[in-house]
């Protein structure tokens, strides 16, 4: 899930001759912190995928209809959205690192609860707790990632979300192997100690390396569209020189040239509007990601009449595509720019989901899932990153709340539509919102740009 790529950090290379000083990218402490944070993203994806691939079995266990399941799944999104603004405040007060470790422990414990339920109502209540932990962890991780990307001065946020997808790939693959042999209760109970041990061991590194958090508000000059540095000031005087040097010679592109769009001064006076627009793009993306995760396995199992192992493999194709997309996200953003990546990603997701929803053959459905995952792979992290770049952790929490609104609306919408017109048609709403995301991304191409 949910994402925060500080795309505009330090794009240009220093032209100074021989023996440059140590850069943030080579700082051992920052490298350790980056590895530790990457592990937390991977654990988040691993645990969530473990739950996702057992949804069909838990649906059968509770005897829920599609609409009842949709309302129960609403608990995950409602819990996540409800806790996001609070988590932003907790991060400012106690530090994103502490909140990350605490919510990871909570998520590891709550993953074992869904298979203990036997009705849609109790499932929804349990998923509310799961959603609180999941949403809190995502905001805390991404807020810490914003600070780390600022310190590294490289747009590496997509690599963190690639770790989430990679963890999801492993979780889905393991779930597919275990589904024919273990009950959901045993399977998910085994994930709890794995998550706890990883969170506690890796958390020591997170808590032992402190970063200066970004200021709550940024100066107007840092919000100008031509800026290539992160909107937070460097944490030390020694960092100011390379940060300023990185702003000097920059290539121009249609996305960064003046003229068109809202002037940067207007954006600086109304950052909340831009945060909301990026949040809407994230909402379209999260709607699609939630549909792939929560309804994709059901589509394979019920509409194509395949077993739970094959259904898990379908979700694994999604996570593999998203992993590849996010691993290449930094390169794509640097080469093609933010707007092209977002617009083409939305269009690819729209076409891929049409194929996945309406194709009668399993290979075409899996291909459609993969294309959709590839198209969505960089949308959420890029848009949430822009919100964080504009207003700091508050922007992360606000845009994440918008973004997870897509997850909030997705489960009941698809559930009720499934009862009315069938799951394949219900899944085409993902295609529609993918197209909407592409239009929105193109419309905000010149608003408050930080060069990608």
MIGUMAR-973128 format. One record per residue (C-alpha): residue number from 1; residue in three letters; x, y, z. Coordinates in nm, 2 decimals, m for minus. Layout:
BEGIN
seq:NUM&type:ALA&u:X&v:Y&w:Z
...
This chain:
BEGIN
seq:1&type:UNK&u:0.00&v:0.00&w:0.00
seq:2&type:UNK&u:m0.02&v:0.19&w:0.07
seq:3&type:UNK&u:0.34&v:0.52&w:m0.05
seq:4&type:UNK&u:0.59&v:0.88&w:m0.06
seq:5&type:UNK&u:0.86&v:0.94&w:m0.31
seq:6&type:UNK&u:1.04&v:1.27&w:m0.27
seq:7&type:UNK&u:1.09&v:1.29&w:m0.63
seq:8&type:UNK&u:1.25&v:1.63&w:m0.64
seq:9&type:UNK&u:1.57&v:1.56&w:m0.43
seq:10&type:UNK&u:1.91&v:1.63&w:m0.58
seq:11&type:UNK&u:1.89&v:1.53&w:m0.94
seq:12&type:UNK&u:2.20&v:1.70&w:m1.07
seq:13&type:UNK&u:2.55&v:1.56&w:m1.02
seq:14&type:UNK&u:2.83&v:1.76&w:m0.89
seq:15&type:UNK&u:3.07&v:1.88&w:m1.15
seq:16&type:UNK&u:3.35&v:1.94&w:m0.91
seq:17&type:UNK&u:3.67&v:1.75&w:m0.98
seq:18&type:UNK&u:3.84&v:1.47&w:m0.80
seq:19&type:UNK&u:3.78&v:1.32&w:m0.45
seq:20&type:UNK&u:3.43&v:1.45&w:m0.36
seq:21&type:UNK&u:3.34&v:1.44&w:0.00
seq:22&type:UNK&u:3.12&v:1.16&w:0.14
seq:23&type:UNK&u:2.77&v:1.19&w:0.01
seq:24&type:UNK&u:2.45&v:1.11&w:0.20
seq:25&type:UNK&u:2.41&v:0.80&w:m0.03
seq:26&type:UNK&u:2.74&v:0.65&w:0.10
seq:27&type:UNK&u:2.68&v:0.74&w:0.47
seq:28&type:UNK&u:2.69&v:0.40&w:0.65
seq:29&type:UNK&u:2.43&v:0.51&w:0.91
seq:30&type:UNK&u:2.19&v:0.61&w:0.63
seq:31&type:UNK&u:2.25&v:0.29&w:0.44
seq:32&type:UNK&u:2.17&v:0.09&w:0.75
seq:33&type:UNK&u:1.86&v:0.29&w:0.81
seq:34&type:UNK&u:1.75&v:0.25&w:0.45
seq:35&type:UNK&u:1.79&v:m0.13&w:0.47
seq:36&type:UNK&u:1.60&v:m0.15&w:0.80
seq:37&type:UNK&u:1.32&v:0.06&w:0.67
seq:38&type:UNK&u:1.31&v:m0.15&w:0.35
seq:39&type:UNK&u:1.26&v:m0.46&w:0.57
seq:40&type:UNK&u:0.96&v:m0.30&w:0.74
seq:41&type:UNK&u:0.80&v:m0.23&w:0.41
seq:42&type:UNK&u:0.86&v:m0.59&w:0.30
seq:43&type:UNK&u:0.71&v:m0.73&w:0.63
seq:44&type:UNK&u:0.40&v:m0.51&w:0.58
seq:45&type:UNK&u:0.35&v:m0.65&w:0.23
seq:46&type:UNK&u:0.42&v:m1.00&w:0.34
seq:47&type:UNK&u:0.17&v:m1.00&w:0.62
seq:48&type:UNK&u:m0.10&v:m0.83&w:0.41
seq:49&type:UNK&u:m0.06&v:m1.08&w:0.13
seq:50&type:UNK&u:m0.09&v:m1.36&w:0.38
seq:51&type:UNK&u:m0.43&v:m1.23&w:0.47
seq:52&type:UNK&u:m0.54&v:m1.16&w:0.11
seq:53&type:UNK&u:m0.48&v:m1.51&w:m0.03
seq:54&type:UNK&u:m0.70&v:m1.66&w:0.25
seq:55&type:UNK&u:m1.00&v:m1.43&w:0.19
seq:56&type:UNK&u:m1.19&v:m1.69&w:m0.02
seq:57&type:UNK&u:m1.15&v:m1.95&w:0.25
seq:58&type:UNK&u:m1.25&v:m1.71&w:0.53
seq:59&type:UNK&u:m1.55&v:m1.60&w:0.32
seq:60&type:UNK&u:m1.66&v:m1.96&w:0.30
seq:61&type:UNK&u:m1.60&v:m2.01&w:0.67
seq:62&type:UNK&u:m1.81&v:m1.71&w:0.77
seq:63&type:UNK&u:m2.08&v:m1.79&w:0.51
seq:64&type:UNK&u:m2.09&v:m1.42&w:0.39
seq:65&type:UNK&u:m2.24&v:m1.31&w:0.06
seq:66&type:UNK&u:m2.04&v:m1.08&w:m0.17
seq:67&type:UNK&u:m2.21&v:m0.77&w:m0.03
seq:68&type:UNK&u:m2.16&v:m0.89&w:0.33
seq:69&type:UNK&u:m1.79&v:m0.96&w:0.26
seq:70&type:UNK&u:m1.76&v:m0.61&w:0.11
seq:71&type:UNK&u:m1.89&v:m0.46&w:0.43
seq:72&type:UNK&u:m1.66&v:m0.67&w:0.64
seq:73&type:UNK&u:m1.36&v:m0.58&w:0.43
seq:74&type:UNK&u:m1.46&v:m0.22&w:0.49
seq:75&type:UNK&u:m1.32&v:m0.27&w:0.84
seq:76&type:UNK&u:m0.97&v:m0.27&w:0.70
seq:77&type:UNK&u:m1.01&v:0.05&w:0.52
seq:78&type:UNK&u:m1.22&v:0.22&w:0.79
seq:79&type:UNK&u:m0.96&v:0.13&w:1.06
seq:80&type:UNK&u:m0.67&v:0.25&w:0.84
seq:81&type:UNK&u:m0.84&v:0.58&w:0.75
seq:82&type:UNK&u:m0.95&v:0.65&w:1.11
seq:83&type:UNK&u:m0.60&v:0.61&w:1.24
seq:84&type:UNK&u:m0.41&v:0.80&w:0.98
seq:85&type:UNK&u:m0.44&v:1.16&w:1.10
seq:86&type:UNK&u:m0.38&v:1.04&w:1.46
seq:87&type:UNK&u:m0.07&v:0.85&w:1.35
seq:88&type:UNK&u:0.06&v:1.17&w:1.18
seq:89&type:UNK&u:0.03&v:1.35&w:1.52
seq:90&type:UNK&u:0.19&v:1.05&w:1.70
seq:91&type:UNK&u:0.48&v:1.06&w:1.46
seq:92&type:UNK&u:0.54&v:1.43&w:1.53
seq:93&type:UNK&u:0.53&v:1.38&w:1.90
seq:94&type:UNK&u:0.71&v:1.05&w:1.95
seq:95&type:UNK&u:0.90&v:1.01&w:1.62
seq:96&type:UNK&u:0.81&v:0.81&w:1.31
seq:97&type:UNK&u:1.06&v:0.54&w:1.41
seq:98&type:UNK&u:0.89&v:0.45&w:1.74
seq:99&type:UNK&u:0.55&v:0.45&w:1.58
seq:100&type:UNK&u:0.67&v:0.23&w:1.30
seq:101&type:UNK&u:0.80&v:m0.04&w:1.54
seq:102&type:UNK&u:0.49&v:m0.02&w:1.76
seq:103&type:UNK&u:0.24&v:m0.05&w:1.47
seq:104&type:UNK&u:0.44&v:m0.33&w:1.31
seq:105&type:UNK&u:0.41&v:m0.53&w:1.63
seq:106&type:UNK&u:0.04&v:m0.46&w:1.64
seq:107&type:UNK&u:0.00&v:m0.57&w:1.28
seq:108&type:UNK&u:0.19&v:m0.90&w:1.35
seq:109&type:UNK&u:m0.04&v:m0.98&w:1.64
seq:110&type:UNK&u:m0.37&v:m0.89&w:1.46
seq:111&type:UNK&u:m0.29&v:m1.10&w:1.15
seq:112&type:UNK&u:m0.40&v:m1.41&w:1.33
seq:113&type:UNK&u:m0.74&v:m1.28&w:1.43
seq:114&type:UNK&u:m0.95&v:m1.30&w:1.10
seq:115&type:UNK&u:m0.96&v:m1.68&w:1.07
seq:116&type:UNK&u:m1.10&v:m1.70&w:1.43
seq:117&type:UNK&u:m1.43&v:m1.54&w:1.32
seq:118&type:UNK&u:m1.74&v:m1.72&w:1.21
seq:119&type:UNK&u:m1.97&v:m1.44&w:1.09
seq:120&type:UNK&u:m1.94&v:m1.13&w:0.87
seq:121&type:UNK&u:m2.00&v:m0.90&w:1.17
seq:122&type:UNK&u:m1.72&v:m1.04&w:1.38
seq:123&type:UNK&u:m1.49&v:m1.05&w:1.08
seq:124&type:UNK&u:m1.56&v:m0.68&w:1.02
seq:125&type:UNK&u:m1.48&v:m0.59&w:1.38
seq:126&type:UNK&u:m1.16&v:m0.79&w:1.37
seq:127&type:UNK&u:m1.06&v:m0.63&w:1.04
seq:128&type:UNK&u:m1.11&v:m0.29&w:1.20
seq:129&type:UNK&u:m0.83&v:m0.37&w:1.45
seq:130&type:UNK&u:m0.62&v:m0.51&w:1.16
seq:131&type:UNK&u:m0.69&v:m0.19&w:0.96
seq:132&type:UNK&u:m0.58&v:0.04&w:1.25
seq:133&type:UNK&u:m0.25&v:m0.14&w:1.27
seq:134&type:UNK&u:m0.21&v:m0.15&w:0.89
seq:135&type:UNK&u:m0.29&v:0.21&w:0.84
seq:136&type:UNK&u:m0.08&v:0.33&w:1.13
seq:137&type:UNK&u:0.22&v:0.14&w:1.00
seq:138&type:UNK&u:0.19&v:0.28&w:0.65
seq:139&type:UNK&u:0.17&v:0.64&w:0.77
seq:140&type:UNK&u:0.46&v:0.59&w:1.01
seq:141&type:UNK&u:0.68&v:0.41&w:0.76
seq:142&type:UNK&u:0.61&v:0.66&w:0.48
seq:143&type:UNK&u:0.67&v:0.96&w:0.71
seq:144&type:UNK&u:1.01&v:0.81&w:0.81
seq:145&type:UNK&u:1.08&v:0.74&w:0.44
seq:146&type:UNK&u:1.01&v:1.11&w:0.36
seq:147&type:UNK&u:1.28&v:1.21&w:0.61
seq:148&type:UNK&u:1.52&v:0.95&w:0.48
seq:149&type:UNK&u:1.48&v:1.05&w:0.12
seq:150&type:UNK&u:1.54&v:1.40&w:0.22
seq:151&type:UNK&u:1.87&v:1.30&w:0.38
seq:152&type:UNK&u:1.97&v:1.08&w:0.09
seq:153&type:UNK&u:1.87&v:1.35&w:m0.16
seq:154&type:UNK&u:1.77&v:1.09&w:m0.42
seq:155&type:UNK&u:1.42&v:0.99&w:m0.53
seq:156&type:UNK&u:1.44&v:0.63&w:m0.39
seq:157&type:UNK&u:1.08&v:0.61&w:m0.25
seq:158&type:UNK&u:0.97&v:0.37&w:m0.51
seq:159&type:UNK&u:1.24&v:0.12&w:m0.39
seq:160&type:UNK&u:1.07&v:0.11&w:m0.05
seq:161&type:UNK&u:0.73&v:0.04&w:m0.21
seq:162&type:UNK&u:0.91&v:m0.22&w:m0.43
seq:163&type:UNK&u:1.00&v:m0.39&w:m0.10
seq:164&type:UNK&u:0.64&v:m0.39&w:0.00
seq:165&type:UNK&u:0.54&v:m0.55&w:m0.33
seq:166&type:UNK&u:0.83&v:m0.80&w:m0.30
seq:167&type:UNK&u:0.71&v:m0.89&w:0.05
seq:168&type:UNK&u:0.36&v:m0.93&w:m0.10
seq:169&type:UNK&u:0.50&v:m1.16&w:m0.37
seq:170&type:UNK&u:0.67&v:m1.38&w:m0.11
seq:171&type:UNK&u:0.36&v:m1.38&w:0.11
seq:172&type:UNK&u:0.13&v:m1.47&w:m0.18
seq:173&type:UNK&u:0.36&v:m1.74&w:m0.30
seq:174&type:UNK&u:0.39&v:m1.89&w:0.04
seq:175&type:UNK&u:0.01&v:m1.87&w:0.09
seq:176&type:UNK&u:m0.05&v:m2.05&w:m0.24
seq:177&type:UNK&u:0.18&v:m2.33&w:m0.13
seq:178&type:UNK&u:0.02&v:m2.36&w:0.21
seq:179&type:UNK&u:m0.34&v:m2.31&w:0.12
seq:180&type:UNK&u:m0.41&v:m2.67&w:0.01
seq:181&type:UNK&u:m0.24&v:m2.81&w:0.33
seq:182&type:UNK&u:m0.31&v:m2.57&w:0.62
seq:183&type:UNK&u:m0.62&v:m2.40&w:0.74
seq:184&type:UNK&u:m0.63&v:m2.02&w:0.74
seq:185&type:UNK&u:m0.61&v:m2.02&w:1.12
seq:186&type:UNK&u:m0.28&v:m2.22&w:1.13
seq:187&type:UNK&u:m0.13&v:m2.04&w:0.83
seq:188&type:UNK&u:m0.19&v:m1.69&w:0.96
seq:189&type:UNK&u:m0.09&v:m1.79&w:1.32
seq:190&type:UNK&u:0.25&v:m1.88&w:1.18
seq:191&type:UNK&u:0.29&v:m1.53&w:1.04
seq:192&type:UNK&u:0.27&v:m1.37&w:1.38
seq:193&type:UNK&u:0.61&v:m1.49&w:1.52
seq:194&type:UNK&u:0.78&v:m1.41&w:1.19
seq:195&type:UNK&u:0.65&v:m1.05&w:1.19
seq:196&type:UNK&u:0.73&v:m1.00&w:1.56
seq:197&type:UNK&u:1.09&v:m1.13&w:1.54
seq:198&type:UNK&u:1.16&v:m0.92&w:1.23
seq:199&type:UNK&u:1.00&v:m0.61&w:1.38
seq:200&type:UNK&u:1.19&v:m0.64&w:1.70
seq:201&type:UNK&u:1.53&v:m0.71&w:1.55
seq:202&type:UNK&u:1.51&v:m0.46&w:1.27
seq:203&type:UNK&u:1.35&v:m0.20&w:1.50
seq:204&type:UNK&u:1.68&v:m0.18&w:1.70
seq:205&type:UNK&u:1.84&v:m0.02&w:1.39
seq:206&type:UNK&u:1.55&v:0.21&w:1.33
seq:207&type:UNK&u:1.55&v:0.33&w:1.69
seq:208&type:UNK&u:1.92&v:0.37&w:1.70
seq:209&type:UNK&u:1.95&v:0.60&w:1.40
seq:210&type:UNK&u:1.77&v:0.94&w:1.43
seq:211&type:UNK&u:1.69&v:1.17&w:1.15
seq:212&type:UNK&u:1.59&v:1.54&w:1.17
seq:213&type:UNK&u:1.22&v:1.55&w:1.09
seq:214&type:UNK&u:1.10&v:1.80&w:0.82
seq:215&type:UNK&u:0.94&v:2.12&w:0.94
seq:216&type:UNK&u:0.57&v:2.14&w:0.94
seq:217&type:UNK&u:0.55&v:2.41&w:0.68
seq:218&type:UNK&u:0.80&v:2.51&w:0.41
seq:219&type:UNK&u:0.91&v:2.85&w:0.30
seq:220&type:UNK&u:0.74&v:2.98&w:m0.01
seq:221&type:UNK&u:1.06&v:2.99&w:m0.20
seq:222&type:UNK&u:1.10&v:2.62&w:m0.15
seq:223&type:UNK&u:0.77&v:2.55&w:m0.30
seq:224&type:UNK&u:0.85&v:2.71&w:m0.63
seq:225&type:UNK&u:0.79&v:2.49&w:m0.93
seq:226&type:UNK&u:1.15&v:2.52&w:m1.04
seq:227&type:UNK&u:1.29&v:2.39&w:m0.72
seq:228&type:UNK&u:1.48&v:2.06&w:m0.74
seq:229&type:UNK&u:1.55&v:2.02&w:m0.37
seq:230&type:UNK&u:1.32&v:1.87&w:m0.11
seq:231&type:UNK&u:1.09&v:2.12&w:0.06
seq:232&type:UNK&u:1.25&v:2.06&w:0.39
seq:233&type:UNK&u:1.57&v:2.25&w:0.48
seq:234&type:UNK&u:1.89&v:2.06&w:0.51
seq:235&type:UNK&u:1.94&v:1.93&w:0.87
seq:236&type:UNK&u:2.29&v:2.07&w:0.91
seq:237&type:UNK&u:2.49&v:2.36&w:0.78
seq:238&type:UNK&u:2.72&v:2.11&w:0.61
seq:239&type:UNK&u:2.43&v:1.98&w:0.40
seq:240&type:UNK&u:2.33&v:2.32&w:0.28
seq:241&type:UNK&u:2.61&v:2.36&w:0.03
seq:242&type:UNK&u:2.55&v:2.03&w:m0.17
seq:243&type:UNK&u:2.18&v:2.09&w:m0.15
seq:244&type:UNK&u:2.22&v:2.44&w:m0.31
seq:245&type:UNK&u:2.46&v:2.30&w:m0.56
seq:246&type:UNK&u:2.21&v:2.05&w:m0.66
seq:247&type:UNK&u:1.97&v:2.32&w:m0.75
seq:248&type:UNK&u:2.19&v:2.50&w:m1.00
seq:249&type:UNK&u:2.23&v:2.33&w:m1.34
seq:250&type:UNK&u:1.92&v:2.13&w:m1.42
seq:251&type:UNK&u:1.78&v:2.01&w:m1.76
seq:252&type:UNK&u:1.45&v:2.15&w:m1.86
seq:253&type:UNK&u:1.16&v:1.95&w:m1.97
seq:254&type:UNK&u:0.80&v:2.03&w:m2.07
seq:255&type:UNK&u:0.70&v:1.95&w:m1.72
seq:256&type:UNK&u:0.94&v:2.20&w:m1.56
seq:257&type:UNK&u:0.93&v:2.49&w:m1.80
seq:258&type:UNK&u:0.72&v:2.79&w:m1.70
seq:259&type:UNK&u:0.40&v:2.88&w:m1.85
seq:260&type:UNK&u:0.08&v:2.68&w:m1.81
seq:261&type:UNK&u:m0.08&v:2.56&w:m1.49
seq:262&type:UNK&u:m0.11&v:2.75&w:m1.17
seq:263&type:UNK&u:0.17&v:2.98&w:m1.08
seq:264&type:UNK&u:0.40&v:2.85&w:m0.80
seq:265&type:UNK&u:0.31&v:3.15&w:m0.58
seq:266&type:UNK&u:m0.06&v:3.05&w:m0.59
seq:267&type:UNK&u:0.04&v:2.69&w:m0.50
seq:268&type:UNK&u:0.26&v:2.81&w:m0.21
seq:269&type:UNK&u:m0.05&v:3.00&w:m0.07
seq:270&type:UNK&u:m0.28&v:2.70&w:m0.12
seq:271&type:UNK&u:m0.08&v:2.38&w:m0.06
seq:272&type:UNK&u:m0.38&v:2.20&w:0.08
seq:273&type:UNK&u:m0.56&v:2.21&w:m0.25
seq:274&type:UNK&u:m0.27&v:2.05&w:m0.42
seq:275&type:UNK&u:m0.24&v:1.79&w:m0.15
seq:276&type:UNK&u:m0.61&v:1.71&w:m0.20
seq:277&type:UNK&u:m0.56&v:1.66&w:m0.58
seq:278&type:UNK&u:m0.27&v:1.43&w:m0.53
seq:279&type:UNK&u:m0.48&v:1.25&w:m0.27
seq:280&type:UNK&u:m0.76&v:1.19&w:m0.52
seq:281&type:UNK&u:m0.51&v:1.04&w:m0.77
seq:282&type:UNK&u:m0.39&v:0.82&w:m0.48
seq:283&type:UNK&u:m0.75&v:0.72&w:m0.41
seq:284&type:UNK&u:m0.80&v:0.60&w:m0.76
seq:285&type:UNK&u:m0.49&v:0.39&w:m0.73
seq:286&type:UNK&u:m0.57&v:0.25&w:m0.39
seq:287&type:UNK&u:m0.92&v:0.15&w:m0.51
seq:288&type:UNK&u:m0.75&v:m0.06&w:m0.78
seq:289&type:UNK&u:m0.49&v:m0.20&w:m0.55
seq:290&type:UNK&u:m0.76&v:m0.30&w:m0.30
seq:291&type:UNK&u:m0.97&v:m0.46&w:m0.57
seq:292&type:UNK&u:m0.68&v:m0.66&w:m0.70
seq:293&type:UNK&u:m0.59&v:m0.78&w:m0.35
seq:294&type:UNK&u:m0.93&v:m0.85&w:m0.20
seq:295&type:UNK&u:m1.14&v:m0.95&w:m0.51
seq:296&type:UNK&u:m0.88&v:m1.07&w:m0.76
seq:297&type:UNK&u:m0.84&v:m1.41&w:m0.59
seq:298&type:UNK&u:m1.22&v:m1.45&w:m0.56
seq:299&type:UNK&u:m1.25&v:m1.37&w:m0.93
seq:300&type:UNK&u:m1.01&v:m1.65&w:m1.02
seq:301&type:UNK&u:m1.16&v:m1.90&w:m0.78
seq:302&type:UNK&u:m1.53&v:m1.83&w:m0.83
seq:303&type:UNK&u:m1.56&v:m1.70&w:m1.19
seq:304&type:UNK&u:m1.29&v:m1.92&w:m1.34
seq:305&type:UNK&u:m1.35&v:m2.21&w:m1.11
seq:306&type:UNK&u:m0.99&v:m2.26&w:m1.00
seq:307&type:UNK&u:m0.84&v:m2.37&w:m0.67
seq:308&type:UNK&u:m0.70&v:m2.16&w:m0.39
seq:309&type:UNK&u:m0.34&v:m2.22&w:m0.50
seq:310&type:UNK&u:m0.41&v:m2.09&w:m0.85
seq:311&type:UNK&u:m0.60&v:m1.79&w:m0.70
seq:312&type:UNK&u:m0.30&v:m1.71&w:m0.49
seq:313&type:UNK&u:m0.08&v:m1.73&w:m0.80
seq:314&type:UNK&u:m0.30&v:m1.47&w:m0.97
seq:315&type:UNK&u:m0.23&v:m1.23&w:m0.68
seq:316&type:UNK&u:0.14&v:m1.32&w:m0.70
seq:317&type:UNK&u:0.14&v:m1.20&w:m1.06
seq:318&type:UNK&u:0.01&v:m0.87&w:m0.94
seq:319&type:UNK&u:0.27&v:m0.83&w:m0.67
seq:320&type:UNK&u:0.55&v:m0.94&w:m0.91
seq:321&type:UNK&u:0.45&v:m0.68&w:m1.16
seq:322&type:UNK&u:0.43&v:m0.41&w:m0.89
seq:323&type:UNK&u:0.77&v:m0.51&w:m0.76
seq:324&type:UNK&u:0.93&v:m0.47&w:m1.10
seq:325&type:UNK&u:0.75&v:m0.15&w:m1.16
seq:326&type:UNK&u:0.86&v:0.00&w:m0.83
seq:327&type:UNK&u:1.22&v:m0.12&w:m0.86
seq:328&type:UNK&u:1.24&v:0.07&w:m1.19
seq:329&type:UNK&u:1.04&v:0.36&w:m1.05
seq:330&type:UNK&u:1.33&v:0.59&w:m0.97
seq:331&type:UNK&u:1.48&v:0.54&w:m1.31
seq:332&type:UNK&u:1.14&v:0.60&w:m1.48
seq:333&type:UNK&u:1.07&v:0.91&w:m1.29
seq:334&type:UNK&u:1.42&v:1.06&w:m1.35
seq:335&type:UNK&u:1.40&v:0.98&w:m1.72
seq:336&type:UNK&u:1.04&v:1.04&w:m1.82
seq:337&type:UNK&u:0.91&v:1.27&w:m1.54
seq:338&type:UNK&u:0.63&v:1.25&w:m1.30
seq:339&type:UNK&u:0.35&v:1.33&w:m1.53
seq:340&type:UNK&u:0.43&v:1.07&w:m1.80
seq:341&type:UNK&u:0.47&v:0.80&w:m1.54
seq:342&type:UNK&u:0.14&v:0.88&w:m1.37
seq:343&type:UNK&u:m0.06&v:0.93&w:m1.69
seq:344&type:UNK&u:0.07&v:0.62&w:m1.87
seq:345&type:UNK&u:0.04&v:0.42&w:m1.55
seq:346&type:UNK&u:m0.32&v:0.51&w:m1.52
seq:347&type:UNK&u:m0.40&v:0.42&w:m1.88
seq:348&type:UNK&u:m0.21&v:0.09&w:m1.85
seq:349&type:UNK&u:m0.41&v:0.00&w:m1.54
seq:350&type:UNK&u:m0.73&v:0.08&w:m1.71
seq:351&type:UNK&u:m0.66&v:m0.14&w:m2.01
seq:352&type:UNK&u:m0.52&v:m0.42&w:m1.80
seq:353&type:UNK&u:m0.81&v:m0.44&w:m1.57
seq:354&type:UNK&u:m1.06&v:m0.46&w:m1.86
seq:355&type:UNK&u:m0.87&v:m0.76&w:m1.98
seq:356&type:UNK&u:m0.85&v:m0.92&w:m1.64
seq:357&type:UNK&u:m1.22&v:m0.87&w:m1.57
seq:358&type:UNK&u:m1.37&v:m0.98&w:m1.90
seq:359&type:UNK&u:m1.13&v:m1.23&w:m2.05
seq:360&type:UNK&u:m1.26&v:m1.59&w:m2.03
seq:361&type:UNK&u:m0.91&v:m1.76&w:m2.01
seq:362&type:UNK&u:m0.69&v:m1.78&w:m1.70
seq:363&type:UNK&u:m0.37&v:m1.68&w:m1.88
seq:364&type:UNK&u:m0.53&v:m1.36&w:m2.01
seq:365&type:UNK&u:m0.68&v:m1.28&w:m1.67
seq:366&type:UNK&u:m0.34&v:m1.32&w:m1.51
seq:367&type:UNK&u:m0.18&v:m1.11&w:m1.78
seq:368&type:UNK&u:m0.44&v:m0.84&w:m1.72
seq:369&type:UNK&u:m0.38&v:m0.85&w:m1.34
seq:370&type:UNK&u:m0.01&v:m0.81&w:m1.41
seq:371&type:UNK&u:m0.06&v:m0.51&w:m1.64
seq:372&type:UNK&u:m0.29&v:m0.35&w:m1.39
seq:373&type:UNK&u:m0.03&v:m0.39&w:m1.11
seq:374&type:UNK&u:0.24&v:m0.26&w:m1.33
seq:375&type:UNK&u:0.03&v:0.05&w:m1.42
seq:376&type:UNK&u:m0.05&v:0.12&w:m1.05
seq:377&type:UNK&u:0.29&v:0.04&w:m0.92
seq:378&type:UNK&u:0.43&v:0.40&w:m0.89
seq:379&type:UNK&u:0.11&v:0.60&w:m0.87
seq:380&type:UNK&u:0.05&v:0.58&w:m0.49
seq:381&type:UNK&u:0.41&v:0.63&w:m0.38
seq:382&type:UNK&u:0.46&v:0.92&w:m0.62
seq:383&type:UNK&u:0.15&v:1.11&w:m0.54
seq:384&type:UNK&u:0.18&v:1.07&w:m0.16
seq:385&type:UNK&u:0.55&v:1.17&w:m0.19
seq:386&type:UNK&u:0.44&v:1.50&w:m0.36
seq:387&type:UNK&u:0.20&v:1.56&w:m0.07
seq:388&type:UNK&u:0.47&v:1.50&w:0.18
seq:389&type:UNK&u:0.71&v:1.72&w:m0.01
seq:390&type:UNK&u:0.46&v:2.01&w:0.01
seq:391&type:UNK&u:0.35&v:2.00&w:0.38
seq:392&type:UNK&u:0.56&v:1.73&w:0.56
seq:393&type:UNK&u:0.41&v:1.45&w:0.77
seq:394&type:UNK&u:0.08&v:1.64&w:0.79
seq:395&type:UNK&u:0.06&v:1.61&w:0.41
seq:396&type:UNK&u:0.15&v:1.24&w:0.42
seq:397&type:UNK&u:m0.13&v:1.18&w:0.66
seq:398&type:UNK&u:m0.38&v:1.40&w:0.48
seq:399&type:UNK&u:m0.31&v:1.26&w:0.13
seq:400&type:UNK&u:m0.30&v:0.91&w:0.27
seq:401&type:UNK&u:m0.65&v:0.96&w:0.42
seq:402&type:UNK&u:m0.77&v:1.07&w:0.07
seq:403&type:UNK&u:m0.59&v:0.78&w:m0.08
seq:404&type:UNK&u:m0.72&v:0.52&w:0.15
seq:405&type:UNK&u:m1.06&v:0.66&w:0.09
seq:406&type:UNK&u:m1.04&v:0.46&w:m0.23
seq:407&type:UNK&u:m0.99&v:0.15&w:m0.02
seq:408&type:UNK&u:m1.28&v:0.27&w:0.20
seq:409&type:UNK&u:m1.52&v:0.29&w:m0.09
seq:410&type:UNK&u:m1.38&v:m0.01&w:m0.29
seq:411&type:UNK&u:m1.49&v:m0.32&w:m0.09
seq:412&type:UNK&u:m1.86&v:m0.23&w:m0.04
seq:413&type:UNK&u:m1.89&v:m0.08&w:m0.39
seq:414&type:UNK&u:m1.75&v:m0.39&w:m0.56
seq:415&type:UNK&u:m1.94&v:m0.62&w:m0.32
seq:416&type:UNK&u:m2.28&v:m0.46&w:m0.39
seq:417&type:UNK&u:m2.21&v:m0.45&w:m0.76
seq:418&type:UNK&u:m2.11&v:m0.81&w:m0.76
seq:419&type:UNK&u:m2.45&v:m0.91&w:m0.61
seq:420&type:UNK&u:m2.62&v:m0.69&w:m0.87
seq:421&type:UNK&u:m2.43&v:m0.75&w:m1.20
seq:422&type:UNK&u:m2.15&v:m1.00&w:m1.11
seq:423&type:UNK&u:m1.79&v:m0.96&w:m1.01
seq:424&type:UNK&u:m1.64&v:m0.93&w:m1.36
seq:425&type:UNK&u:m1.85&v:m0.62&w:m1.44
seq:426&type:UNK&u:m1.79&v:m0.48&w:m1.09
seq:427&type:UNK&u:m1.41&v:m0.50&w:m1.15
seq:428&type:UNK&u:m1.44&v:m0.28&w:m1.45
seq:429&type:UNK&u:m1.48&v:0.01&w:m1.21
seq:430&type:UNK&u:m1.11&v:m0.02&w:m1.15
seq:431&type:UNK&u:m1.06&v:0.06&w:m1.52
seq:432&type:UNK&u:m1.27&v:0.37&w:m1.50
seq:433&type:UNK&u:m1.08&v:0.50&w:m1.20
seq:434&type:UNK&u:m0.75&v:0.43&w:m1.37
seq:435&type:UNK&u:m0.86&v:0.66&w:m1.66
seq:436&type:UNK&u:m0.97&v:0.92&w:m1.40
seq:437&type:UNK&u:m0.63&v:0.90&w:m1.24
seq:438&type:UNK&u:m0.46&v:0.96&w:m1.57
seq:439&type:UNK&u:m0.67&v:1.27&w:m1.64
seq:440&type:UNK&u:m0.61&v:1.41&w:m1.29
seq:441&type:UNK&u:m0.23&v:1.35&w:m1.32
seq:442&type:UNK&u:m0.22&v:1.54&w:m1.65
seq:443&type:UNK&u:m0.43&v:1.82&w:m1.51
seq:444&type:UNK&u:m0.19&v:1.89&w:m1.22
seq:445&type:UNK&u:0.13&v:1.86&w:m1.43
seq:446&type:UNK&u:0.23&v:2.22&w:m1.37
seq:447&type:UNK&u:0.10&v:2.27&w:m1.02
seq:448&type:UNK&u:0.37&v:2.31&w:m0.76
seq:449&type:UNK&u:0.61&v:2.10&w:m0.96
seq:450&type:UNK&u:0.92&v:1.96&w:m0.80
seq:451&type:UNK&u:1.13&v:1.83&w:m1.08
seq:452&type:UNK&u:1.11&v:1.46&w:m1.13
